[in-house]
Amino acid sequence: MLDFVEAFKRPKCGKLVVEHGELYNNLFLPYQDKAIRMLEIGIWNGVSFKIWKEYFLNVALFGIDMSIPDPALLEIGKIFFGDQ
Ligand SMILES: C[S@@+](CC[C@H](N)C(=O)[O-])C[C@H]1O[C@@H](n2cnc3c(N)ncnc32)[C@H](O)[C@@H]1O
């Protein structure tokens, strides 16, 4: 299974790991193989959106952003356009 800290060491994701990696790892690990639904508010170019899909093995992924998302992300999850 994908390690959370390793996943977010990828380019453009370093900020999360430097400050909060182990904290998020401890919080998310129990859910990694569970059937969950997840909403990311502010998906930008989808870097983290793609990682959620890879990290959580059985996730129904939703995202919302006020900028128009990359249509390719629609293959990963359901995306809403709007102001949170
Ligand atoms: C720093 S980027 C998100 C990065 C992404 N979460 C990641 O880790 O790869 C912030 C995003 O939030 C969106 N955003 C900011 N304010 C928002 C709002 N009020 N409603 C919806 N999206 C918003 C911006 O359009 C931008 O795409």
PDBQT file of the ligand as one rigid body, heavy atoms in Angstrom, charges set to zero:
ROOT
HETATM    1  C1  LIG A 101      -3.407  25.697  -2.839  1.00  0.00    +0.000 C 
HETATM    2  S1  LIG A 101      -4.628  25.237  -4.019  1.00  0.00    +0.000 S 
HETATM    3  C2  LIG A 101      -5.113  23.604  -3.549  1.00  0.00    +0.000 C 
HETATM    4  C3  LIG A 101      -4.049  22.578  -3.696  1.00  0.00    +0.000 C 
HETATM    5  C4  LIG A 101      -4.525  21.167  -3.528  1.00  0.00    +0.000 C 
HETATM    6  N1  LIG A 101      -5.390  20.975  -2.371  1.00  0.00    +0.000 N 
HETATM    7  C5  LIG A 101      -3.301  20.285  -3.399  1.00  0.00    +0.000 C 
HETATM    8  O1  LIG A 101      -2.860  20.008  -2.267  1.00  0.00    +0.000 OA
HETATM    9  O2  LIG A 101      -2.755  19.878  -4.444  1.00  0.00    +0.000 OA
HETATM   10  C6  LIG A 101      -6.088  26.138  -3.495  1.00  0.00    +0.000 C 
HETATM   11  C7  LIG A 101      -7.309  25.915  -4.364  1.00  0.00    +0.000 C 
HETATM   12  O3  LIG A 101      -8.458  26.349  -3.636  1.00  0.00    +0.000 OA
HETATM   13  C8  LIG A 101      -9.360  26.967  -4.531  1.00  0.00    +0.000 C 
HETATM   14  N2  LIG A 101     -10.215  27.848  -3.752  1.00  0.00    +0.000 N 
HETATM   15  C9  LIG A 101      -9.864  28.944  -3.035  1.00  0.00    +0.000 A 
HETATM   16  N3  LIG A 101     -10.932  29.497  -2.435  1.00  0.00    +0.000 NA
HETATM   17  C10 LIG A 101     -11.993  28.722  -2.760  1.00  0.00    +0.000 A 
HETATM   18  C11 LIG A 101     -13.381  28.783  -2.454  1.00  0.00    +0.000 A 
HETATM   19  N4  LIG A 101     -13.887  29.739  -1.680  1.00  0.00    +0.000 N 
HETATM   20  N5  LIG A 101     -14.203  27.832  -2.979  1.00  0.00    +0.000 NA
HETATM   21  C12 LIG A 101     -13.708  26.850  -3.760  1.00  0.00    +0.000 A 
HETATM   22  N6  LIG A 101     -12.398  26.734  -4.085  1.00  0.00    +0.000 NA
HETATM   23  C13 LIG A 101     -11.547  27.665  -3.596  1.00  0.00    +0.000 A 
HETATM   24  C14 LIG A 101      -8.466  27.680  -5.539  1.00  0.00    +0.000 C 
HETATM   25  O4  LIG A 101      -9.152  27.898  -6.759  1.00  0.00    +0.000 OA
HETATM   26  C15 LIG A 101      -7.281  26.708  -5.671  1.00  0.00    +0.000 C 
HETATM   27  O5  LIG A 101      -7.467  25.829  -6.762  1.00  0.00    +0.000 OA
ENDROOT
TORSDOF 0
